[in-house]
Amino acid sequence: MPSIPPHNDRWHNPFDGRPFVSLTHPEPEIHALTLETGASLHDMIDVVAALPRLIYVDNRRRTPWDSAVTLYLRALPDLGTPRFGGP
C-alpha cells in the first residue's frame, strides 16, 4: 500500500466512516494524535484546534507495516501572561 493516496479531483470526506485523524489520551497530560494515510493538514487542524498549548514529545508507527503514525504531545503548564508580550 503506498503512503501517498492516488491523485483524484474528489475531496475526501473525513466523516465517511473512516477518520483520518484521531485523538486519544493514553496518560494524564499526554495527547496521542494518530494520522492515517490520506489525512490532510485541515483534518489535523480540525482535531487539534481546541486543544491546550502542547509540546511535541515523540512519534511512533501504529504498527511496523502500517503507514499511520502517532504523535505524542504533552500539555504545557499555564504560566500566565508572558512578561514581555507574546500570545
Biopython code that builds the backbone (N, CA, C, O; Angstrom):
import numpy as np
from Bio.PDB.StructureBuilder import StructureBuilder

atoms = [
    (1, "MET", "N", (0.847, -1.169, 0.000)),
    (1, "MET", "CA", (0.000, 0.000, 0.000)),
    (1, "MET", "C", (0.891, 1.229, 0.000)),
    (1, "MET", "O", (1.774, 1.340, 0.850)),
    (2, "PRO", "N", (0.685, 2.166, -0.937)),
    (2, "PRO", "CA", (1.506, 3.366, -0.967)),
    (2, "PRO", "C", (1.147, 4.293, 0.192)),
    (2, "PRO", "O", (0.018, 4.280, 0.682)),
    (3, "SER", "N", (2.106, 5.086, 0.617)),
    (3, "SER", "CA", (1.839, 6.010, 1.716)),
    (3, "SER", "C", (1.151, 7.282, 1.242)),
    (3, "SER", "O", (0.591, 8.020, 2.052)),
    (4, "ILE", "N", (1.186, 7.546, -0.058)),
    (4, "ILE", "CA", (0.502, 8.706, -0.616)),
    (4, "ILE", "C", (-0.669, 8.203, -1.449)),
    (4, "ILE", "O", (-0.478, 7.406, -2.368)),
    (5, "PRO", "N", (-1.887, 8.661, -1.135)),
    (5, "PRO", "CA", (-3.040, 8.164, -1.890)),
    (5, "PRO", "C", (-2.990, 8.631, -3.341)),
    (5, "PRO", "O", (-2.389, 9.666, -3.629)),
    (6, "PRO", "N", (-3.607, 7.893, -4.258)),
    (6, "PRO", "CA", (-3.609, 8.318, -5.659)),
    (6, "PRO", "C", (-4.335, 9.639, -5.826)),
    (6, "PRO", "O", (-5.283, 9.938, -5.100)),
    (7, "HIS", "N", (-3.882, 10.421, -6.786)),
    (7, "HIS", "CA", (-4.490, 11.722, -7.037)),
    (7, "HIS", "C", (-5.832, 11.545, -7.741)),
    (7, "HIS", "O", (-5.962, 10.759, -8.679)),
    (8, "ASN", "N", (-6.795, 12.272, -7.282)),
    (8, "ASN", "CA", (-8.066, 12.386, -7.994)),
    (8, "ASN", "C", (-8.630, 13.770, -7.696)),
    (8, "ASN", "O", (-8.127, 14.467, -6.815)),
    (9, "ASP", "N", (-9.635, 14.160, -8.400)),
    (9, "ASP", "CA", (-10.182, 15.505, -8.252)),
    (9, "ASP", "C", (-11.224, 15.591, -7.151)),
    (9, "ASP", "O", (-11.754, 16.673, -6.897)),
    (10, "ARG", "N", (-11.529, 14.494, -6.499)),
    (10, "ARG", "CA", (-12.557, 14.472, -5.471)),
    (10, "ARG", "C", (-11.951, 14.698, -4.095)),
    (10, "ARG", "O", (-10.973, 14.041, -3.738)),
    (11, "TRP", "N", (-12.508, 15.605, -3.326)),
    (11, "TRP", "CA", (-12.061, 15.858, -1.970)),
    (11, "TRP", "C", (-12.570, 14.739, -1.067)),
    (11, "TRP", "O", (-13.730, 14.342, -1.181)),
    (12, "HIS", "N", (-11.731, 14.224, -0.177)),
    (12, "HIS", "CA", (-12.184, 13.141, 0.693)),
    (12, "HIS", "C", (-13.070, 13.678, 1.817)),
    (12, "HIS", "O", (-12.924, 14.821, 2.249)),
    (13, "ASN", "N", (-13.959, 12.862, 2.264)),
    (13, "ASN", "CA", (-14.867, 13.218, 3.346)),
    (13, "ASN", "C", (-14.408, 12.517, 4.621)),
    (13, "ASN", "O", (-14.513, 11.293, 4.703)),
    (14, "PRO", "N", (-13.903, 13.244, 5.618)),
    (14, "PRO", "CA", (-13.413, 12.598, 6.828)),
    (14, "PRO", "C", (-14.512, 11.965, 7.670)),
    (14, "PRO", "O", (-14.214, 11.248, 8.624)),
    (15, "PHE", "N", (-15.767, 12.212, 7.342)),
    (15, "PHE", "CA", (-16.864, 11.654, 8.116)),
    (15, "PHE", "C", (-17.548, 10.491, 7.406)),
    (15, "PHE", "O", (-18.698, 10.177, 7.713)),
    (16, "ASP", "N", (-16.857, 9.840, 6.455)),
    (16, "ASP", "CA", (-17.468, 8.733, 5.719)),
    (16, "ASP", "C", (-17.244, 7.386, 6.410)),
    (16, "ASP", "O", (-17.278, 6.342, 5.758)),
    (17, "GLY", "N", (-17.020, 7.406, 7.709)),
    (17, "GLY", "CA", (-16.846, 6.162, 8.455)),
    (17, "GLY", "C", (-15.400, 5.830, 8.751)),
    (17, "GLY", "O", (-15.139, 4.906, 9.521)),
    (18, "ARG", "N", (-14.458, 6.538, 8.175)),
    (18, "ARG", "CA", (-13.039, 6.267, 8.419)),
    (18, "ARG", "C", (-12.340, 7.567, 8.791)),
    (18, "ARG", "O", (-12.025, 8.367, 7.909)),
    (19, "PRO", "N", (-12.089, 7.797, 10.079)),
    (19, "PRO", "CA", (-11.415, 9.041, 10.445)),
    (19, "PRO", "C", (-9.951, 9.023, 10.007)),
    (19, "PRO", "O", (-9.264, 8.014, 10.165)),
    (20, "PHE", "N", (-9.489, 10.118, 9.469)),
    (20, "PHE", "CA", (-8.094, 10.228, 9.044)),
    (20, "PHE", "C", (-7.195, 10.678, 10.189)),
    (20, "PHE", "O", (-5.991, 10.422, 10.170)),
    (21, "VAL", "N", (-7.771, 11.346, 11.182)),
    (21, "VAL", "CA", (-7.031, 11.822, 12.347)),
    (21, "VAL", "C", (-7.852, 11.486, 13.581)),
    (21, "VAL", "O", (-9.056, 11.737, 13.623)),
    (22, "SER", "N", (-7.191, 10.914, 14.592)),
    (22, "SER", "CA", (-7.897, 10.609, 15.839)),
    (22, "SER", "C", (-7.036, 11.035, 17.018)),
    (22, "SER", "O", (-5.814, 11.142, 16.908)),
    (23, "LEU", "N", (-7.688, 11.276, 18.140)),
    (23, "LEU", "CA", (-7.012, 11.756, 19.336)),
    (23, "LEU", "C", (-7.389, 10.872, 20.513)),
    (23, "LEU", "O", (-8.568, 10.596, 20.736)),
    (24, "THR", "N", (-6.391, 10.427, 21.267)),
    (24, "THR", "CA", (-6.619, 9.660, 22.492)),
    (24, "THR", "C", (-5.759, 10.261, 23.597)),
    (24, "THR", "O", (-4.896, 11.102, 23.344)),
    (25, "HIS", "N", (-6.006, 9.817, 24.821)),
    (25, "HIS", "CA", (-5.251, 10.277, 25.987)),
    (25, "HIS", "C", (-4.716, 9.057, 26.730)),
    (25, "HIS", "O", (-5.358, 8.589, 27.670)),
    (26, "PRO", "N", (-3.556, 8.529, 26.333)),
    (26, "PRO", "CA", (-3.025, 7.324, 26.970)),
    (26, "PRO", "C", (-2.583, 7.536, 28.414)),
    (26, "PRO", "O", (-2.555, 6.585, 29.195)),
    (27, "GLU", "N", (-2.240, 8.760, 28.774)),
    (27, "GLU", "CA", (-1.822, 9.105, 30.135)),
    (27, "GLU", "C", (-2.317, 10.516, 30.436)),
    (27, "GLU", "O", (-2.597, 11.279, 29.511)),
    (28, "PRO", "N", (-2.427, 10.875, 31.717)),
    (28, "PRO", "CA", (-2.782, 12.270, 32.022)),
    (28, "PRO", "C", (-1.737, 13.213, 31.419)),
    (28, "PRO", "O", (-0.541, 12.922, 31.447)),
    (29, "GLU", "N", (-2.186, 14.316, 30.889)),
    (29, "GLU", "CA", (-1.324, 15.345, 30.284)),
    (29, "GLU", "C", (-0.706, 14.930, 28.943)),
    (29, "GLU", "O", (0.002, 15.731, 28.332)),
    (30, "ILE", "N", (-0.953, 13.697, 28.467)),
    (30, "ILE", "CA", (-0.403, 13.240, 27.187)),
    (30, "ILE", "C", (-1.548, 13.095, 26.184)),
    (30, "ILE", "O", (-2.588, 12.511, 26.491)),
    (31, "HIS", "N", (-1.341, 13.629, 24.997)),
    (31, "HIS", "CA", (-2.300, 13.513, 23.904)),
    (31, "HIS", "C", (-1.627, 12.707, 22.796)),
    (31, "HIS", "O", (-0.502, 13.017, 22.404)),
    (32, "ALA", "N", (-2.294, 11.692, 22.297)),
    (32, "ALA", "CA", (-1.780, 10.861, 21.203)),
    (32, "ALA", "C", (-2.607, 11.165, 19.955)),
    (32, "ALA", "O", (-3.798, 10.857, 19.898)),
    (33, "LEU", "N", (-1.971, 11.764, 18.968)),
    (33, "LEU", "CA", (-2.628, 12.168, 17.731)),
    (33, "LEU", "C", (-2.214, 11.197, 16.631)),
    (33, "LEU", "O", (-1.051, 11.176, 16.230)),
    (34, "THR", "N", (-3.158, 10.390, 16.139)),
    (34, "THR", "CA", (-2.859, 9.402, 15.106)),
    (34, "THR", "C", (-3.305, 9.928, 13.751)),
    (34, "THR", "O", (-4.457, 10.323, 13.568)),
    (35, "LEU", "N", (-2.363, 9.925, 12.796)),
    (35, "LEU", "CA", (-2.614, 10.388, 11.434)),
    (35, "LEU", "C", (-2.618, 9.193, 10.499)),
    (35, "LEU", "O", (-1.635, 8.457, 10.413)),
    (36, "GLU", "N", (-3.720, 9.003, 9.803)),
    (36, "GLU", "CA", (-3.857, 7.915, 8.842)),
    (36, "GLU", "C", (-3.402, 8.370, 7.463)),
    (36, "GLU", "O", (-3.343, 9.570, 7.192)),
    (37, "THR", "N", (-3.082, 7.428, 6.596)),
    (37, "THR", "CA", (-2.767, 7.744, 5.212)),
    (37, "THR", "C", (-3.949, 8.477, 4.592)),
    (37, "THR", "O", (-5.092, 8.034, 4.709)),
    (38, "GLY", "N", (-3.676, 9.590, 3.939)),
    (38, "GLY", "CA", (-4.729, 10.386, 3.320)),
    (38, "GLY", "C", (-5.145, 11.577, 4.149)),
    (38, "GLY", "O", (-5.928, 12.399, 3.675)),
    (39, "ALA", "N", (-4.652, 11.706, 5.375)),
    (39, "ALA", "CA", (-5.010, 12.840, 6.223)),
    (39, "ALA", "C", (-4.441, 14.124, 5.634)),
    (39, "ALA", "O", (-3.309, 14.155, 5.150)),
    (40, "SER", "N", (-5.234, 15.167, 5.685)),
    (40, "SER", "CA", (-4.772, 16.463, 5.201)),
    (40, "SER", "C", (-4.446, 17.355, 6.399)),
    (40, "SER", "O", (-4.784, 17.032, 7.538)),
    (41, "LEU", "N", (-3.796, 18.463, 6.129)),
    (41, "LEU", "CA", (-3.500, 19.422, 7.181)),
    (41, "LEU", "C", (-4.792, 19.919, 7.825)),
    (41, "LEU", "O", (-4.845, 20.129, 9.036)),
    (42, "HIS", "N", (-5.824, 20.105, 7.022)),
    (42, "HIS", "CA", (-7.115, 20.559, 7.546)),
    (42, "HIS", "C", (-7.716, 19.531, 8.497)),
    (42, "HIS", "O", (-8.320, 19.904, 9.502)),
    (43, "ASP", "N", (-7.559, 18.241, 8.196)),
    (43, "ASP", "CA", (-8.047, 17.189, 9.091)),
    (43, "ASP", "C", (-7.367, 17.305, 10.454)),
    (43, "ASP", "O", (-8.024, 17.214, 11.490)),
    (44, "MET", "N", (-6.050, 17.508, 10.447)),
    (44, "MET", "CA", (-5.295, 17.612, 11.694)),
    (44, "MET", "C", (-5.693, 18.868, 12.468)),
    (44, "MET", "O", (-5.878, 18.814, 13.684)),
    (45, "ILE", "N", (-5.823, 19.987, 11.776)),
    (45, "ILE", "CA", (-6.189, 21.238, 12.435)),
    (45, "ILE", "C", (-7.570, 21.131, 13.071)),
    (45, "ILE", "O", (-7.785, 21.642, 14.170)),
    (46, "ASP", "N", (-8.507, 20.471, 12.392)),
    (46, "ASP", "CA", (-9.852, 20.306, 12.952)),
    (46, "ASP", "C", (-9.813, 19.587, 14.292)),
    (46, "ASP", "O", (-10.631, 19.871, 15.167)),
    (47, "VAL", "N", (-8.881, 18.664, 14.464)),
    (47, "VAL", "CA", (-8.796, 17.891, 15.706)),
    (47, "VAL", "C", (-8.035, 18.657, 16.789)),
    (47, "VAL", "O", (-8.457, 18.652, 17.946)),
    (48, "VAL", "N", (-6.944, 19.304, 16.449)),
    (48, "VAL", "CA", (-6.092, 19.925, 17.474)),
    (48, "VAL", "C", (-6.455, 21.377, 17.795)),
    (48, "VAL", "O", (-5.898, 21.944, 18.735)),
    (49, "ALA", "N", (-7.356, 21.986, 17.054)),
    (49, "ALA", "CA", (-7.660, 23.405, 17.245)),
    (49, "ALA", "C", (-8.153, 23.732, 18.656)),
    (49, "ALA", "O", (-7.863, 24.815, 19.164)),
    (50, "ALA", "N", (-8.877, 22.839, 19.289)),
    (50, "ALA", "CA", (-9.438, 23.118, 20.611)),
    (50, "ALA", "C", (-8.558, 22.618, 21.757)),
    (50, "ALA", "O", (-8.937, 22.739, 22.922)),
    (51, "LEU", "N", (-7.403, 22.065, 21.444)),
    (51, "LEU", "CA", (-6.522, 21.548, 22.491)),
    (51, "LEU", "C", (-5.739, 22.674, 23.161)),
    (51, "LEU", "O", (-5.555, 23.741, 22.574)),
    (52, "PRO", "N", (-5.279, 22.438, 24.387)),
    (52, "PRO", "CA", (-4.444, 23.443, 25.040)),
    (52, "PRO", "C", (-3.077, 23.527, 24.360)),
    (52, "PRO", "O", (-2.804, 22.780, 23.420)),
    (53, "ARG", "N", (-2.229, 24.425, 24.827)),
    (53, "ARG", "CA", (-0.873, 24.522, 24.279)),
    (53, "ARG", "C", (-0.141, 23.214, 24.535)),
    (53, "ARG", "O", (-0.176, 22.676, 25.641)),
    (54, "LEU", "N", (0.529, 22.704, 23.490)),
    (54, "LEU", "CA", (1.178, 21.394, 23.559)),
    (54, "LEU", "C", (2.627, 21.495, 23.108)),
    (54, "LEU", "O", (3.015, 22.430, 22.407)),
    (55, "ILE", "N", (3.417, 20.512, 23.525)),
    (55, "ILE", "CA", (4.778, 20.376, 23.049)),
    (55, "ILE", "C", (4.949, 18.954, 22.521)),
    (55, "ILE", "O", (4.477, 17.995, 23.132)),
    (56, "TYR", "N", (5.627, 18.829, 21.384)),
    (56, "TYR", "CA", (5.880, 17.522, 20.768)),
    (56, "TYR", "C", (6.843, 16.728, 21.651)),
    (56, "TYR", "O", (7.852, 17.259, 22.114)),
    (57, "VAL", "N", (6.517, 15.426, 21.886)),
    (57, "VAL", "CA", (7.342, 14.574, 22.727)),
    (57, "VAL", "C", (7.972, 13.427, 21.933)),
    (57, "VAL", "O", (9.176, 13.193, 22.035)),
    (58, "ASP", "N", (7.163, 12.708, 21.141)),
    (58, "ASP", "CA", (7.654, 11.512, 20.456)),
    (58, "ASP", "C", (6.696, 11.157, 19.330)),
    (58, "ASP", "O", (5.606, 11.720, 19.229)),
    (59, "ASN", "N", (7.116, 10.207, 18.473)),
    (59, "ASN", "CA", (6.224, 9.666, 17.446)),
    (59, "ASN", "C", (6.541, 8.198, 17.245)),
    (59, "ASN", "O", (7.666, 7.754, 17.476)),
    (60, "ARG", "N", (5.539, 7.452, 16.813)),
    (60, "ARG", "CA", (5.700, 6.023, 16.534)),
    (60, "ARG", "C", (4.732, 5.620, 15.439)),
    (60, "ARG", "O", (3.652, 6.191, 15.290)),
    (61, "ARG", "N", (5.153, 4.610, 14.671)),
    (61, "ARG", "CA", (4.202, 3.991, 13.745)),
    (61, "ARG", "C", (3.192, 3.207, 14.568)),
    (61, "ARG", "O", (3.516, 2.674, 15.629)),
    (62, "ARG", "N", (1.973, 3.144, 14.070)),
    (62, "ARG", "CA", (0.957, 2.367, 14.791)),
    (62, "ARG", "C", (1.344, 0.894, 14.809)),
    (62, "ARG", "O", (1.245, 0.236, 15.844)),
    (63, "THR", "N", (1.782, 0.376, 13.668)),
    (63, "THR", "CA", (2.322, -0.979, 13.562)),
    (63, "THR", "C", (3.507, -0.916, 12.609)),
    (63, "THR", "O", (3.594, 0.020, 11.815)),
    (64, "PRO", "N", (4.426, -1.883, 12.658)),
    (64, "PRO", "CA", (5.611, -1.824, 11.785)),
    (64, "PRO", "C", (5.290, -1.801, 10.292)),
    (64, "PRO", "O", (6.079, -1.263, 9.515)),
    (65, "TRP", "N", (4.177, -2.355, 9.871)),
    (65, "TRP", "CA", (3.851, -2.442, 8.448)),
    (65, "TRP", "C", (2.800, -1.406, 8.027)),
    (65, "TRP", "O", (2.337, -1.432, 6.886)),
    (66, "ASP", "N", (2.429, -0.518, 8.909)),
    (66, "ASP", "CA", (1.383, 0.466, 8.635)),
    (66, "ASP", "C", (2.004, 1.832, 8.375)),
    (66, "ASP", "O", (3.050, 2.152, 8.939)),
    (67, "SER", "N", (1.377, 2.634, 7.534)),
    (67, "SER", "CA", (1.894, 3.973, 7.271)),
    (67, "SER", "C", (1.331, 5.009, 8.243)),
    (67, "SER", "O", (1.782, 6.155, 8.241)),
    (68, "ALA", "N", (0.352, 4.631, 9.076)),
    (68, "ALA", "CA", (-0.189, 5.563, 10.067)),
    (68, "ALA", "C", (0.855, 5.838, 11.141)),
    (68, "ALA", "O", (1.622, 4.954, 11.521)),
    (69, "VAL", "N", (0.871, 7.067, 11.619)),
    (69, "VAL", "CA", (1.834, 7.457, 12.644)),
    (69, "VAL", "C", (1.084, 8.123, 13.792)),
    (69, "VAL", "O", (0.078, 8.801, 13.584)),
    (70, "THR", "N", (1.593, 7.916, 15.010)),
    (70, "THR", "CA", (1.017, 8.560, 16.186)),
    (70, "THR", "C", (2.027, 9.548, 16.744)),
    (70, "THR", "O", (3.170, 9.189, 17.028)),
    (71, "LEU", "N", (1.600, 10.791, 16.900)),
    (71, "LEU", "CA", (2.420, 11.832, 17.508)),
    (71, "LEU", "C", (2.007, 11.961, 18.968)),
    (71, "LEU", "O", (0.819, 12.045, 19.276)),
    (72, "TYR", "N", (2.981, 11.976, 19.858)),
    (72, "TYR", "CA", (2.711, 12.127, 21.281)),
    (72, "TYR", "C", (3.043, 13.559, 21.690)),
    (72, "TYR", "O", (4.148, 14.051, 21.462)),
    (73, "LEU", "N", (2.064, 14.207, 22.297)),
    (73, "LEU", "CA", (2.182, 15.607, 22.676)),
    (73, "LEU", "C", (1.877, 15.747, 24.161)),
    (73, "LEU", "O", (0.998, 15.059, 24.680)),
    (74, "ARG", "N", (2.590, 16.625, 24.844)),
    (74, "ARG", "CA", (2.372, 16.866, 26.271)),
    (74, "ARG", "C", (1.812, 18.280, 26.433)),
    (74, "ARG", "O", (2.255, 19.224, 25.778)),
    (75, "ALA", "N", (0.831, 18.396, 27.318)),
    (75, "ALA", "CA", (0.254, 19.704, 27.597)),
    (75, "ALA", "C", (1.268, 20.553, 28.362)),
    (75, "ALA", "O", (1.913, 20.081, 29.299)),
    (76, "LEU", "N", (1.394, 21.808, 27.946)),
    (76, "LEU", "CA", (2.282, 22.741, 28.642)),
    (76, "LEU", "C", (1.558, 23.329, 29.844)),
    (76, "LEU", "O", (0.349, 23.551, 29.786)),
    (77, "PRO", "N", (2.270, 23.581, 30.923)),
    (77, "PRO", "CA", (1.609, 24.210, 32.076)),
    (77, "PRO", "C", (1.220, 25.649, 31.745)),
    (77, "PRO", "O", (1.868, 26.307, 30.930)),
    (78, "ASP", "N", (0.171, 26.122, 32.377)),
    (78, "ASP", "CA", (-0.259, 27.501, 32.176)),
    (78, "ASP", "C", (0.620, 28.392, 33.046)),
    (78, "ASP", "O", (0.536, 28.348, 34.273)),
    (79, "LEU", "N", (1.453, 29.191, 32.415)),
    (79, "LEU", "CA", (2.384, 30.059, 33.142)),
    (79, "LEU", "C", (1.886, 31.502, 33.215)),
    (79, "LEU", "O", (2.619, 32.400, 33.628)),
    (80, "GLY", "N", (0.645, 31.711, 32.814)),
    (80, "GLY", "CA", (0.094, 33.063, 32.851)),
    (80, "GLY", "C", (0.515, 33.868, 31.636)),
    (80, "GLY", "O", (0.998, 33.307, 30.653)),
    (81, "THR", "N", (0.338, 35.163, 31.699)),
    (81, "THR", "CA", (0.682, 36.059, 30.613)),
    (81, "THR", "C", (2.202, 36.208, 30.507)),
    (81, "THR", "O", (2.871, 36.423, 31.517)),
    (82, "PRO", "N", (2.752, 36.095, 29.291)),
    (82, "PRO", "CA", (4.204, 36.279, 29.138)),
    (82, "PRO", "C", (4.628, 37.685, 29.594)),
    (82, "PRO", "O", (3.915, 38.660, 29.354)),
    (83, "ARG", "N", (5.762, 37.780, 30.237)),
    (83, "ARG", "CA", (6.238, 39.037, 30.793)),
    (83, "ARG", "C", (6.551, 40.076, 29.709)),
    (83, "ARG", "O", (6.329, 41.270, 29.911)),
    (84, "PHE", "N", (7.065, 39.624, 28.565)),
    (84, "PHE", "CA", (7.474, 40.542, 27.506)),
    (84, "PHE", "C", (6.596, 40.407, 26.271)),
    (84, "PHE", "O", (7.090, 40.523, 25.149)),
    (85, "GLY", "N", (5.333, 40.168, 26.451)),
    (85, "GLY", "CA", (4.416, 40.059, 25.327)),
    (85, "GLY", "C", (4.348, 38.628, 24.808)),
    (85, "GLY", "O", (4.809, 37.699, 25.472)),
    (86, "GLY", "N", (3.793, 38.458, 23.660)),
    (86, "GLY", "CA", (3.631, 37.131, 23.068)),
    (86, "GLY", "C", (2.179, 36.719, 23.084)),
    (86, "GLY", "O", (1.318, 37.476, 23.532)),
    (87, "PRO", "N", (1.901, 35.522, 22.598)),
    (87, "PRO", "CA", (0.498, 35.087, 22.522)),
    (87, "PRO", "C", (-0.092, 34.769, 23.865)),
    (87, "PRO", "O", (-1.261, 34.392, 23.951)),
]
sb = StructureBuilder()
sb.init_structure("model")
sb.init_model(0)
sb.init_chain("A")
sb.init_seg("    ")
for serial, (resi, resn, name, xyz) in enumerate(atoms, 1):
    if name == "N":
        sb.init_residue(resn, " ", resi, " ")
    sb.init_atom(name, np.array(xyz, "f"), 0.0, 1.0, " ", f" {name:<3s}", serial, name[0])
structure = sb.get_structure()
